[in-house]
């Protein structure tokens, strides 16, 4: 069958690629056409656009790029109708993907959604619109099935794909040597994000804490992504700080503590048992809009899953050099054991295996045997 996938960011690229591998187990003759990244390319098929072309962060940033986004949306819609896939599989990235779902389903194309939009965080009434635009939803958070049930929408809980991704990961034995990282010093990882706007807004402040730490005991290493402009990391190089590209898991496997931009990376860091401080900053306009809309107490996945503060979140005006240095110091001292204990509790809530395999098998079953009817 023909599968059209859309992933709009780095984590979506990873999870979509693992899903594609499992789809091939069920359907060896599967054809893929997609919007995604390098991981999906490795599996095979035709990539229309890289996710970096369509990924914008924040309400103001999206508003500034509306014409560009609209152009890509129109291109995507036409491409789907022209290629005539058996199913469109949308991976997270709700701002773009929900518009595609709303357009293609009435035109007879089946729509599956893998990794639900975070409708439980804000504008929960979107759940009603989702159930009319999406044939089947595959969720990865343990509380999402019950959430959708409130809206008479039955979804499939398949577990969290990060567990599979990390369990499959094999650390490079030469990582430290290749990157000239001193094995005798404690490593503090800096994860500034994978989107242009994130890195631009957040990395500079993250770097300001480095002079506060003893160079003989600690070394900072920045996790970069090579699809972003190199000038975003120019200050890292100017400071003589180590910068590694596309080796985040290797870095986390060696890190003592971490400073992390809010997103999937916060959960990845926790799954590697690395105490962290979570940071986030966006434009004042985007922040004020988000603050008015968001209905949850936390922004990091770690705290959301645990339903309590496991790691400190420094958001917007709280994200300063002084507060970051103070909180990072606590991850190395008095708060360290408590964070690690809470990580274990959090992981016990959501530990799953075979997420991609389960999702792909269900998708293939629904495509070949029929999708269960929903009672709206």
N, C-alpha and C positions, 0 to 999 in steps of 0.2 A: 504494500500500500504506500501511498504518498503522504508524508508527514511534513507539515509546515510549522516550524518552531520560531518563537520570538523571545529572546532573552535580552534585557536592556542594561545589564551590568555584569561585573566580573563574577560575582557569586552565582548569578543566574547562568552564566556561560558554563561554569563548572558543573552545576547540578543538571543542566540540560544535556551536557555531554555524557554524563553518567546514565541519564535516562535513555539517551540515544543508543548507547551500548547495549542496554537491556532490551530495548525495542528490537534490536537486531537479533537477539537471542530468540525472541518470539516470532519475528518476521524477518528472516535472513535476506529477503529481497527488498527490504524497505528502502524507499528513496527519501532523502532529506533535502529540504530547502529551508534556509534559516537566516535570521538576523541574530548575530551572536559574536563569538570571539574565537580565540586560538584553540581553546579546548574542544569546542564543537567542530572546528575545522579538522582536528586530528582524527575525529571519528569518521568524517567524510560527508559528502553532499556539497551543495552549492550555497555559499554565503553571499547574501545580498548586500548587507552593510555590517560593519563592525559596531558593536554596542556603544563605543565611544562617540559615534556620530550622533546618537539620539539620546544620550544620557545627560539630563539637566537636573540640578538639585535646587530645591527651594521654590516657593511661589513666585518671587520676583524674577528669578532666573528663568523659570518657565515662561513667564509673561513676556520677558525680553526676547525670547526665542520662539514665540508662537508661530511665526511664519515658517521658520525652519521645521518645526515639529509638524505643522500642518502639511508641509510638502512631503515629509517622510511618511506621514500617515496615508496620504493619497497614493503615494508610490506603493506602499505596502498593500493597501486594499486592492489596487489594480493588479498587483503581482499575484495575490492570492486567487483572485477571480480568473486570471489568465492560466495559472498553473493547475487549478482545480484539484487541490489536495483532498484526501479522504478525511483528514482532520487537521485543524489548527490547534497546536499546543502552545498555550501562553504560559510563560514562566515569570511569576512575580511582576514587577515593573508595571504597576496598575494604571498609571496615568495614560500610558500609550496603549497597553493591552486591552483595557476595558472598552476603549473606543473601537478597537479592531473587532472585539467580540460582538459588540452591539451592531456593527456593520455586517459582518460575514454570516452570522447565524441565520438571520431572516432570508438570506440568499441560498440557504440549503447546505451550508458547510458545517460539519460538526465542530464544536468548540470544547476543548478540554482546558482546564486551568490547573497548573501545577505550581504550588506555593501561593497560597491565597493572598490577595490584597489585604492590608491590615485594617480592614473595615471595623474591627473591634476597638481600634485606637481612636478613630474619629469618623464622624458622619456614618454612624452604624446603619442608617436606613439604606445605604448603598447595597446592603445584603439583598434587599428585595429586587433591585435592578440586576444584580449579578445572577440571581437564579433564573431570570428570564433570558439572559444573554449567554449563559454558559451551560452546556449540556451536562458536564460533570466536573466537580471540583475535587482536587486532591490536596488535602491540607497537611501541614507538617508540624503544627503546634498542637499539643495534647488537649488544649481547651477550645480549639476552633470548631470541632464537631458539635459540641454542646452549644456554642454560640450560634452557629447556623441553624441548629434545630429550633431555636426561638423564632426563626423566620420561616419555619416549615420547609427547610431546604436540607435534604439529606446529602452529606458529603462523605468522601472516603478519607479517613486518617491513615496515612502511610508511614508515619514516623519522620524523623529529621534526617535529611540526606547528609548533613555534616558528619554524623557518626561514621557512615560508610566511607566518606572521603578521607577522613583522618585515619580510620583503621587500615585503609588501603595504602596510606602514605608510608614510604620507606625513607628515613633520613639519609641524606648524602654523607658518607663517611669522610668526604673531603671538603665539606662546606666551609669549615673554619679556615682551613689552609688555602683554599681557592680564593677566599675573600680577605685573606690576611687579617683575620680576627684572632686576637690573643686568647688562647684557651685558658689562661691563668687569671683573667679578669672576668668579673660578673658582667653579663650582657643585659642591657636594658633596651628592649625593642621599642621602636617608634613606628606605629602603623597609622599613617596620615590619611588613608583612604585610597580609593581607586578612581574617583571622579575628579575632574579638573577643578571644579568649584570647591570641593572638600579640601584638597591639598592646598589650594591657593589661600583659603580662609583659615586653615588650621595649623599647617606645618610650621610656620614661622614662630608661633608662640610655643609650640612643642619644643623647638630647638633652643629656646631661651633658657631652659632649665639646665642645660648641659654644663655650663661653667660652675654650677653649684655642687657638682659631684667630683670626688677625688679621682683624678685620672689614673692613679696607680691601682685603684680598686675596681672602678667601673668603666665600661665602654658602651657608648650608645651606637646602635645600628638601625638605620632607617630602611623600612621595607618599601621599595618603589615598584611601580608598574611601568613597563617599557612602552605602553601605547600612549602615554601622556607626554607632552612636550618636555624635553630635557631641562629647559630653563626653570621649570617648576622646582627642580632639585638643586639649582645653582648654589643656594645658600648652604646646603648640606656639604657640597664639595668645597666651598669657601672656608667652612669651619673645619675641614679635614675629618669630618665624620664619615664612618663607613656607610655605604649605600649599596644595598643588594636589590636586584630586580627579579621579580617572579619567583622568589624563594622564601615566601612568608612562612610556610610550614617548617622549613629547615631552621629559620630564625627562631620561631616560637619553640621549637624542640630544644633549643640551647639557652633560651632567655631565662633570666631570673625574675624580672618584672617587665611590665609593658605600659606604654601610653598609647591609647587606641581611640581612633575616631569611631563614633557610634555607628553601628551597622552589623553586618554578619560577622565581621572580624572580632567583635566582642565575645560572641559565643565560641568562635574558633579558639580564641586566646584562653577562654575558660576550659575548653576541652583538652588543651595542652597543659592545664594546671599551672598557668602563669598568672599570678596576681596582677591586677591592672587598674589604671585610672582611665575612665571613659571621658572623652572630650567631644564637644560639638559646638560649632559656631556657624551661623548663616547670616544673611543680610538682616538688618533690623526689621524691615517690612515682612520678610518671610517668617522671621521668628515670632513677631507679634500675631500674625495670622495663625501660625501653628499653635501658639500658646492658647489662643481663643478656641481653637477647634479640638485639640487633642484631649481625650477623655481618660487617659491612663496616667499612672503616677510616675512611670519611669520611661526612659527612651532606649536603654540598652536591653538587648535580648536576654542577657544574664539576669538582670533584675526583674524583667517582665515574667520570665519563666518561673523564677523563684518566688515571685510576688512579694519581694522585700528588697531592701538595699543590701546587696552583696558586695558590689563595687561602687566606688564613688563616681558620680556623674557631675562633671563640670561643664555647665551649659551657658553659652552666650557670655554674659558679663561676669559669671563666676569662673570662666576659663581664663585665668591669669597666670603669669609666671609664678607668683608667690603661692597661690593655692595649689597649682599643679606640683610644684616642688614639695610642698608640705604633704600632699596626699600620696605622692609617689614614695616619699620617705617612709610613710606608714606601711606601704605594701612590702617594704624590705624589713620592717621591724614589728611593731606591736599588732598590726592588723593582719599580718601575713597568714598565720595559722587559722584565724577565723575565716578569712576569704577561702582558703583551701578546703576547709570543712564545709562551708556553704556551697562551694563548687560541687562537692561530692553529693550533697543532698539534691542540688539542682539537676545533676546528671542522672541520678536515680529516677527522677520524675519522667525523663524523656528518652532514656537510653533505648535505642532501637537498632535493629540490623536489617539490611536488605531493603531499604527504602526505595531505591531506584528500581530494583527488581520487582517489588510489590506494585509500584505505580505503573511500570511498563506492562506487567501481566494483566492488571485490571484494565488498562487502556485497550490492550489488544482484545481482551475478552469482550469489552463493551462494543468495540468496532465490529467484531465478528459475530457476536451473539445478541447484540442489542443493548441499549442503555436503559436501566430501570426507570420507570416512569415516576415523576415527582407528583405528589398530591398538593397542588397549590390551593 
